[in-house]
Amino acid sequence: MGIEQEGPGGETPLAALYHRALPQVYGYLLPRCGSAVLAEDLTAETFMAAVAAAKQDRPPELTVAWLVGVARHKLVDHWRRTDRERRRLGAIVSGVEPVDDPWEAQLDVAAAHAALSRVSAHQRTVLTLRYLDGLPVAEVARELGRSLHATETLLVRARAALRRVYEEGEGNDA
Amino acid sequence: MTPDPLEALRLPIMPVEPRPEFAASLLRRLRGERAPVSGRGATVRYFVADLDAAVAFYCDGLGFDEELRPSPSFAMLYHGDLRLLLSVPGRAHALPDGTIPDSGGWNRIVVQVPDLGAAVEALRARGVRFRHEIVTAVGVRQALLEDPSGNLVELFEPLAGYHERAPQAGKE
């Protein structure tokens, strides 16, 4: 299956998939990016990757789920670059001490989503994959190319960082 | 074990239609991977420092038409069969060693005008820089001017003895 071959409707498979998949891929990226410009860039990168993949000798089966998976990689890559650039500028604040107190049982979900934009890109990545996307920790580790143990540690720190900015934000709103 | 309160952050995919212009341009890009070459004339790319100033120079000063300006760093202009791409140099143009292209140099596009004297006068009134005033060469009078980023444009007016290939049958 490739973009070169025409399907029964005279459209290439990717073109046929495009109209169905575009709102899904963009709908995945937009709330996670928090910026329409970035969501458009990553959406374009995702579909261009599909064109390239369709030209391989053993192309993957092009489905919405496959495209969303590519979009997730693109998002992780983007945040990796963001963190690398900020680290070069010396702007990353890390060293949040993990706390073990339970979170309040009822989270203000909108406030917690908003708080994600105020933790480092690295922490945002792991929280997005684990909680927004609902991936098991082992899959999060695979996406990040890290060991299970390192990923668990990262998650603990990221949760602590999120909690801190979440609670700061709550204080301001109330 | 208590349930993880952060599980409430789960965000199932809600389909969102992107801007129609974006959807259409991305589809063109996807199809354009193997689209046949359809342009009739030549295409030249100039690197410019200031896209707005460059578009104003070519469109208002030299009669080019703006076909596309999809981003703050790229415009596509036409002058007859000539397609002129204007790009603000950036990461996308960088060579593997990091070199980023620059404006200027000595190569130039060559544009015919009906009355060189009038054209030069009008451009001078707009504050355009000339690298060379009007000179008479074989079959043409010509002048050399710079766009706001220092790219050259040669204007010419045919004189007696001017030659170019006549339009060929079957081609416009």
Boltz contact constraints between the chains, C-beta under 6 A:
constraints:
  - contact:
      token1: [A, 22]
      token2: [B, 23]
      max_distance: 6.0
  - contact:
      token1: [A, 23]
      token2: [B, 15]
      max_distance: 6.0
  - contact:
      token1: [A, 23]
      token2: [B, 16]
      max_distance: 6.0
  - contact:
      token1: [A, 23]
      token2: [B, 17]
      max_distance: 6.0
  - contact:
      token1: [A, 24]
      token2: [B, 13]
      max_distance: 6.0
  - contact:
      token1: [A, 24]
      token2: [B, 15]
      max_distance: 6.0
  - contact:
      token1: [A, 26]
      token2: [B, 16]
      max_distance: 6.0
  - contact:
      token1: [A, 26]
      token2: [B, 18]
      max_distance: 6.0
  - contact:
      token1: [A, 27]
      token2: [B, 13]
      max_distance: 6.0
  - contact:
      token1: [A, 27]
      token2: [B, 14]
      max_distance: 6.0
  - contact:
      token1: [A, 27]
      token2: [B, 15]
      max_distance: 6.0
  - contact:
      token1: [A, 27]
      token2: [B, 16]
      max_distance: 6.0
  - contact:
      token1: [A, 28]
      token2: [B, 13]
      max_distance: 6.0
  - contact:
      token1: [A, 30]
      token2: [B, 16]
      max_distance: 6.0
  - contact:
      token1: [A, 40]
      token2: [B, 22]
      max_distance: 6.0
  - contact:
      token1: [A, 44]
      token2: [B, 26]
      max_distance: 6.0
  - contact:
      token1: [A, 47]
      token2: [B, 30]
      max_distance: 6.0
  - contact:
      token1: [A, 51]
      token2: [B, 30]
      max_distance: 6.0
  - contact:
      token1: [A, 51]
      token2: [B, 33]
      max_distance: 6.0
  - contact:
      token1: [A, 103]
      token2: [B, 5]
      max_distance: 6.0
  - contact:
      token1: [A, 107]
      token2: [B, 5]
      max_distance: 6.0
  - contact:
      token1: [A, 107]
      token2: [B, 8]
      max_distance: 6.0
  - contact:
      token1: [A, 109]
      token2: [B, 8]
      max_distance: 6.0
  - contact:
      token1: [A, 112]
      token2: [B, 9]
      max_distance: 6.0
  - contact:
      token1: [A, 131]
      token2: [B, 6]
      max_distance: 6.0
  - contact:
      token1: [A, 131]
      token2: [B, 9]
      max_distance: 6.0
  - contact:
      token1: [A, 132]
      token2: [B, 9]
      max_distance: 6.0
  - contact:
      token1: [A, 132]
      token2: [B, 11]
      max_distance: 6.0
  - contact:
      token1: [A, 134]
      token2: [B, 10]
      max_distance: 6.0
